[in-house]
Amino acid sequence: MNSLEIRALTGDAATTAMLADLLIETIAAGGSVSFMHPLSPEAARDFWRKSLAAAARGERAVLGAWQGEALAGTVTLLLDFPANQPHRAEIAKLMTGRDHRGKGVATRLMRAAEELAVEKDRTLLVLDTASEEGAAGLYEKLGFTLTGEIPDYALKPHGGLTGTLIYWKRIGAAALS
């Protein structure tokens, strides 16, 4: 994956369409990323249009991993928090395309998101993942600490409840103290 390029995404129509396809594919495969299966292309494009507009306002960053012209994966870094939480950011919507899984794409996206959070003077990253079939192993390998599990937190994309695992990680200057 040396030719993998990570960059901030913008709201052009082609990128929005690729993000929508990735979201639909992820949900169809059972990925728990806040949507139910089946997700219509219109709803997926609308989600990404709104997300990329929020990125343009500086409320978040949407990063994409590119393998040539193919969007291999994405992660969102949420940055818009109340005045008493200017030090933290949240990881959301980490997704890797089916053909790119197991090749380090998610790891590279997570590292890029962490670096960006440090650049934005954030010292704490938080995230959650589904208890069943989530990415807990990846997050633990990347140094995140499990806070705990909330049972029956959300519906799985194909129905039935799943819990969620809550993780955190000190970053930047806070990681050194």
Solvent accessible surface area in square Angstrom, and as a share of the most:
residue,aa,sasa,rsa
1,M,71,0.32
2,N,156,0.80
3,S,76,0.49
4,L,8,0.04
5,E,88,0.40
6,I,42,0.22
7,R,105,0.38
8,A,69,0.54
9,L,13,0.06
10,T,93,0.54
11,G,51,0.49
12,D,68,0.35
13,A,87,0.67
14,A,62,0.48
15,T,11,0.06
16,T,5,0.03
17,A,41,0.31
18,M,61,0.27
19,L,0,0.00
20,A,2,0.02
21,D,94,0.49
22,L,11,0.06
23,L,0,0.00
24,I,43,0.22
25,E,42,0.19
26,T,12,0.07
27,I,0,0.00
28,A,46,0.36
29,A,61,0.47
30,G,24,0.23
31,G,22,0.22
32,S,46,0.30
33,V,20,0.12
34,S,96,0.62
35,F,45,0.19
36,M,84,0.37
37,H,75,0.33
38,P,114,0.71
39,L,23,0.12
40,S,48,0.31
41,P,63,0.40
42,E,105,0.47
43,A,45,0.35
44,A,0,0.00
45,R,80,0.29
46,D,56,0.29
47,F,45,0.19
48,W,0,0.00
49,R,122,0.45
50,K,132,0.56
51,S,3,0.02
52,L,8,0.04
53,A,44,0.34
54,A,6,0.05
55,A,23,0.18
56,A,91,0.71
57,R,154,0.56
58,G,50,0.48
59,E,54,0.24
60,R,60,0.22
61,A,13,0.10
62,V,1,0.01
63,L,11,0.06
64,G,0,0.00
65,A,0,0.00
66,W,13,0.05
67,Q,52,0.23
68,G,59,0.57
69,E,162,0.73
70,A,45,0.35
71,L,19,0.10
72,A,0,0.00
73,G,0,0.00
74,T,0,0.00
75,V,0,0.00
76,T,2,0.01
77,L,0,0.00
78,L,40,0.20
79,L,13,0.06
80,D,99,0.51
81,F,45,0.19
82,P,77,0.49
83,A,103,0.80
84,N,115,0.59
85,Q,44,0.20
86,P,88,0.55
87,H,76,0.34
88,R,49,0.18
89,A,0,0.00
90,E,42,0.19
91,I,8,0.04
92,A,23,0.18
93,K,35,0.15
94,L,30,0.15
95,M,4,0.02
96,T,17,0.10
97,G,6,0.06
98,R,151,0.55
99,D,110,0.57
100,H,27,0.12
101,R,103,0.37
102,G,89,0.86
103,K,105,0.45
104,G,35,0.33
105,V,2,0.01
106,A,23,0.18
107,T,31,0.18
108,R,88,0.32
109,L,0,0.00
110,M,4,0.02
111,R,136,0.50
112,A,22,0.17
113,A,0,0.00
114,E,41,0.18
115,E,111,0.50
116,L,35,0.17
117,A,0,0.00
118,V,60,0.35
119,E,131,0.59
120,K,95,0.40
121,D,119,0.62
122,R,37,0.13
123,T,42,0.24
124,L,38,0.19
125,L,0,0.00
126,V,28,0.16
127,L,5,0.03
128,D,66,0.34
129,T,13,0.08
130,A,13,0.10
131,S,39,0.25
132,E,87,0.39
133,E,166,0.75
134,G,36,0.35
135,A,32,0.25
136,A,23,0.18
137,G,49,0.47
138,L,31,0.15
139,Y,12,0.04
140,E,90,0.40
141,K,169,0.72
142,L,24,0.12
143,G,45,0.43
144,F,10,0.04
145,T,62,0.36
146,L,81,0.40
147,T,94,0.54
148,G,27,0.26
149,E,98,0.44
150,I,77,0.39
151,P,99,0.62
152,D,90,0.46
153,Y,120,0.46
154,A,40,0.31
155,L,97,0.48
156,K,63,0.27
157,P,4,0.02
158,H,109,0.49
159,G,34,0.32
160,G,43,0.41
161,L,89,0.44
162,T,4,0.02
163,G,8,0.08
164,T,5,0.03
165,L,24,0.12
166,I,54,0.27
167,Y,0,0.00
168,W,87,0.31
169,K,37,0.16
170,R,136,0.50
171,I,1,0.01
172,G,24,0.23
173,A,77,0.59
174,A,20,0.15
175,A,57,0.44
176,L,158,0.79
177,S,129,0.83
